[in-house]
Amino acid sequence: MSNKSLTDEQREQLEADFTFKRIYELELYPVQGKFDASHLRQVNRRIFQDLPGVGFDHVTPGEYRKPVPDGRDWMKQRGLSTVNGQFFVAYSRMDALAINRIDIALATATPAELRNLKTSEFTARLATLYTELDYLHPFSDGNSRTLRTFTRQLAREAGYQLEWERFGGSEVARDLLYIARDRSVNELAKPHVQHENTMRKIIFTRDRLDGNRDLPDLLRDVVRPGRAVAFERSPEAQALEDYPELKEAYKTMREAARYFATKWPGKVAAQEQAIQTVMNHVQKRLNAGETTDFCNS
C-alpha cells in the first residue's frame, strides 16, 4: 500500500491515527515484560507495527537504529512555538557502547525498588532514566512516544500515576517539556560530540535556554502516587480496597470530623472549612509519598 499521493500533512495525520490507536491499546493491554531492552523494543514495535504496511517503508518497528559512522554526530534541530530561534539536540551514535548503556540504564527500572521511594526521589530517578534513554535514542522513529508509554507503565507498576498528556494541553507546557528534555540530553551528549560545529550548536542552545526548569522539577507536576489519586477521586471503600495503606489517612479524617463537631457544635460551615484544611494537608502528604503521621506538618 502506498501513501505517496498524500500531502505531508495527510501523511502525518495517517501516521498519528495508527500510532494513537496502538498507544491506547497499550494502555489497556501493556507489554508483559521486565522493563529491560526487550520490553522497550516491544513497546516500540507495537506502537509502530502498522506503518510499514501503509507505505512508511523507512519505519522499522522494534529495531534499533543503525549506528552513526565514526566521526559523525546525530543531531536534530528543534523549533519551539513559544521561543524564537533554532535550537539543537544531539543524541548518541547508537554504537555498541550505546547499546550497552541501554542495558545499564534499564537495570534501574525495577518497580519493586521504585515503589519504596518518596515522590521526590521517584521523580528524580525517573528523570534520570528518561534522560539517559532519550540521549541514547535507540529507534529511528518514535522515541518520545515509546519512552512516554514505557515510563508510564513503569510508573504505574511502581505505584505512581504519570500524566504525560498534561504537557500537551498548551504550547507553553509542550515547549517546557522539550526544553527540559533537550537541556538534559545535551549535557549527556557533550562528552561524545565529534564535531566542533555540533558542540557550538548545543552550547548555543544551552545558553539560550538557561534558567528554565529541569526535568526532575518538571515531572513533579505530572507524577503522583496512585494512592493519592485514589484518596482524591475514589469512594473510600474502593480506595481502601485498592490501597489498604490509606487506612491511616481516612482515620485522620474521621478523627478530625469528630473533633471539629465537638469544638464548634452546630457551626456546619466552620466545621466543613476546618475539615477541608485537614483534607488538603493529608492530600499534600499523600502526594509526597507519605502514608502515616498525618498530624505532622
Solvent accessible surface area in square Angstrom, and as a share of the most:
residue,aa,sasa,rsa
1,M,171,0.76
2,S,77,0.50
3,N,4,0.02
4,K,180,0.76
5,S,110,0.71
6,L,62,0.31
7,T,79,0.46
8,D,111,0.58
9,E,138,0.62
10,Q,91,0.41
11,R,63,0.23
12,E,122,0.55
13,Q,104,0.46
14,L,40,0.20
15,E,33,0.15
16,A,43,0.33
17,D,78,0.40
18,F,48,0.20
19,T,2,0.01
20,F,148,0.61
21,K,102,0.43
22,R,45,0.16
23,I,44,0.22
24,Y,128,0.49
25,E,51,0.23
26,L,6,0.03
27,E,60,0.27
28,L,100,0.50
29,Y,149,0.57
30,P,36,0.22
31,V,10,0.06
32,Q,159,0.71
33,G,41,0.40
34,K,170,0.72
35,F,4,0.02
36,D,59,0.31
37,A,19,0.15
38,S,79,0.51
39,H,5,0.02
40,L,0,0.00
41,R,89,0.32
42,Q,63,0.28
43,V,1,0.00
44,N,3,0.02
45,R,93,0.34
46,R,38,0.14
47,I,1,0.00
48,F,2,0.01
49,Q,61,0.27
50,D,30,0.16
51,L,1,0.01
52,P,51,0.32
53,G,53,0.51
54,V,15,0.08
55,G,18,0.17
56,F,10,0.04
57,D,114,0.59
58,H,113,0.51
59,V,10,0.06
60,T,56,0.33
61,P,28,0.18
62,G,10,0.10
63,E,94,0.42
64,Y,41,0.15
65,R,16,0.06
66,K,177,0.75
67,P,85,0.54
68,V,18,0.10
69,P,76,0.48
70,D,123,0.64
71,G,35,0.34
72,R,144,0.53
73,D,33,0.17
74,W,64,0.22
75,M,54,0.24
76,K,79,0.34
77,Q,108,0.48
78,R,44,0.16
79,G,62,0.60
80,L,20,0.10
81,S,72,0.46
82,T,67,0.39
83,V,42,0.24
84,N,136,0.70
85,G,44,0.42
86,Q,103,0.46
87,F,2,0.01
88,F,23,0.10
89,V,0,0.00
90,A,3,0.02
91,Y,14,0.05
92,S,4,0.03
93,R,49,0.18
94,M,1,0.01
95,D,35,0.18
96,A,81,0.62
97,L,136,0.68
98,A,5,0.04
99,I,69,0.35
100,N,79,0.41
101,R,61,0.22
102,I,0,0.00
103,D,74,0.38
104,I,109,0.55
105,A,12,0.10
106,L,9,0.05
107,A,74,0.57
108,T,62,0.36
109,A,2,0.01
110,T,54,0.31
111,P,26,0.16
112,A,69,0.53
113,E,84,0.38
114,L,6,0.03
115,R,114,0.42
116,N,124,0.64
117,L,36,0.18
118,K,82,0.35
119,T,13,0.07
120,S,60,0.39
121,E,86,0.39
122,F,0,0.00
123,T,0,0.00
124,A,43,0.34
125,R,73,0.27
126,L,4,0.02
127,A,2,0.01
128,T,95,0.55
129,L,9,0.05
130,Y,1,0.00
131,T,15,0.09
132,E,29,0.13
133,L,0,0.00
134,D,3,0.02
135,Y,7,0.03
136,L,0,0.00
137,H,8,0.03
138,P,0,0.00
139,F,3,0.01
140,S,50,0.32
141,D,42,0.22
142,G,15,0.14
143,N,6,0.03
144,S,30,0.19
145,R,61,0.22
146,T,0,0.00
147,L,1,0.01
148,R,71,0.26
149,T,11,0.07
150,F,0,0.00
151,T,0,0.00
152,R,51,0.19
153,Q,10,0.04
154,L,0,0.00
155,A,0,0.00
156,R,107,0.39
157,E,78,0.35
158,A,1,0.01
159,G,26,0.25
160,Y,11,0.04
161,Q,53,0.24
162,L,3,0.01
163,E,25,0.11
164,W,7,0.02
165,E,102,0.46
166,R,124,0.45
167,F,14,0.06
168,G,47,0.45
169,G,71,0.68
170,S,53,0.34
171,E,91,0.41
172,V,89,0.51
173,A,21,0.16
174,R,88,0.32
175,D,5,0.02
176,L,51,0.25
177,L,12,0.06
178,Y,62,0.24
179,I,6,0.03
180,A,0,0.00
181,R,9,0.03
182,D,6,0.03
183,R,52,0.19
184,S,27,0.17
185,V,1,0.00
186,N,3,0.02
187,E,85,0.38
188,L,55,0.28
189,A,2,0.01
190,K,55,0.23
191,P,106,0.67
192,H,88,0.39
193,V,27,0.15
194,Q,86,0.38
195,H,95,0.42
196,E,128,0.57
197,N,71,0.36
198,T,7,0.04
199,M,54,0.24
200,R,135,0.49
201,K,60,0.26
202,I,1,0.01
203,I,58,0.29
204,F,94,0.39
205,T,1,0.00
206,R,86,0.31
207,D,85,0.44
208,R,103,0.38
209,L,4,0.02
210,D,103,0.53
211,G,72,0.69
212,N,51,0.26
213,R,87,0.32
214,D,69,0.36
215,L,1,0.00
216,P,38,0.24
217,D,45,0.23
218,L,2,0.01
219,L,0,0.00
220,R,123,0.45
221,D,59,0.31
222,V,4,0.02
223,V,3,0.02
224,R,39,0.14
225,P,1,0.01
226,G,11,0.10
227,R,44,0.16
228,A,0,0.00
229,V,14,0.08
230,A,11,0.08
231,F,17,0.07
232,E,93,0.42
233,R,150,0.55
234,S,39,0.25
235,P,99,0.62
236,E,71,0.32
237,A,81,0.62
238,Q,82,0.36
239,A,0,0.00
240,L,51,0.26
241,E,133,0.59
242,D,77,0.40
243,Y,59,0.22
244,P,90,0.57
245,E,68,0.30
246,L,0,0.00
247,K,141,0.60
248,E,65,0.29
249,A,0,0.00
250,Y,22,0.09
251,K,96,0.40
252,T,17,0.10
253,M,20,0.09
254,R,110,0.40
255,E,76,0.34
256,A,13,0.10
257,A,39,0.30
258,R,149,0.54
259,Y,128,0.48
260,F,26,0.11
261,A,46,0.35
262,T,110,0.64
263,K,103,0.44
264,W,70,0.25
265,P,98,0.61
266,G,72,0.70
267,K,124,0.53
268,V,92,0.53
269,A,79,0.61
270,A,34,0.27
271,Q,31,0.14
272,E,109,0.49
273,Q,134,0.60
274,A,15,0.11
275,I,42,0.21
276,Q,90,0.40
277,T,87,0.51
278,V,31,0.18
279,M,77,0.34
280,N,83,0.43
281,H,54,0.24
282,V,0,0.00
283,Q,24,0.11
284,K,149,0.63
285,R,39,0.14
286,L,1,0.00
287,N,48,0.25
288,A,50,0.39
289,G,9,0.08
290,E,48,0.21
291,T,33,0.19
292,T,71,0.41
293,D,84,0.43
294,F,6,0.02
295,C,124,0.74
296,N,83,0.43
297,S,135,0.87
